[in-house]
Amino acid sequence: MSVNDQNGAALGQAFTQNVIDAMGPKTDPRLREVMTGLIRHIHDFAREVRLTTDEWMAGVEMINQAGRMSDDKRNEGQLLCDVIGLESLVDDITFAAAANSTTGLTASAILGPFWRQDTPHRDNGSSVTFDTPPDGEVVYMHGQVTDVETGEPLQNASREHNLRGIFHTDDQGKYSFYCLRPTPYPVPQDGPAGKLLGMMDRPVFRPAHIHLMVQHKGHKSLTTQIFDKDCKYLGNDSVFAVKDELSVEFVPRKGDPLAPLELCYDIRLAKAS
């Protein structure tokens, strides 16, 4: 076999199939399905762009750097997935599967790379904004968590806010707290995700949003973000998470010296399978 013939064999589908077939009979069926697709597509990608060794090593180093700088406050590997739209795509696929069987669900959105597990519990009606900046706008946020099918209120559903706090709904499924009206912020530029955005000449800002995680026993958990409809970055979110149904309006609040603005946001959860 000539050198050219050997190169052709290495670049061809037979080589890819050989890698796939190397999985043994004890491989979990779902893992086999996922890895078969991954191997096939990543091999096709390398062939399509004629990926060089130097380019491949640059990609490996980017992944390694993301791992080295990740900790319990920042997941740089996840942020890399975000800036290429992968987490938002997976979120859409997951939500579409849930919405197929249930209409009226509150839309989901990505978790994002800055979620933390050490969020404190707070009482309904309390505040999560401290040392509010002079130009900050305090918002009274409230709403009700219900079962999407029956409309029944869900008591003791917990909500988590990234400024941050965990709140539990009352016997009417209602929650309330004071928070800061969100503002846009850029993806950090000190890591590989931010540097990749710069190399692709893309916007780095995330539009103003509030992260929500809603959980109730017997129901599917919801992770989502809600976006200020007046934010100028809605149309070019650096991680592609904006959805029309998650756009909200902050309205004037009267008679409350603690907050000039108000946001009512109801949440509908589906029963767990």
PyMOL commands that set and color helices and strands:
alter all, ss='L'
color gray80, all
select helices_A, chain A and resi 3-11+13-21+29-49+53-69+76-83+86-101+192-199+234-236+244-246
alter helices_A, ss='H'
color red, helices_A
select strands_A, chain A and resi 138-147+158-161+165-168+174-180+185-186+205-206+209-215+222-228+247-248+251-252+261-264+267-269
alter strands_A, ss='S'
color yellow, strands_A
deselect
rebuild
show_as cartoon
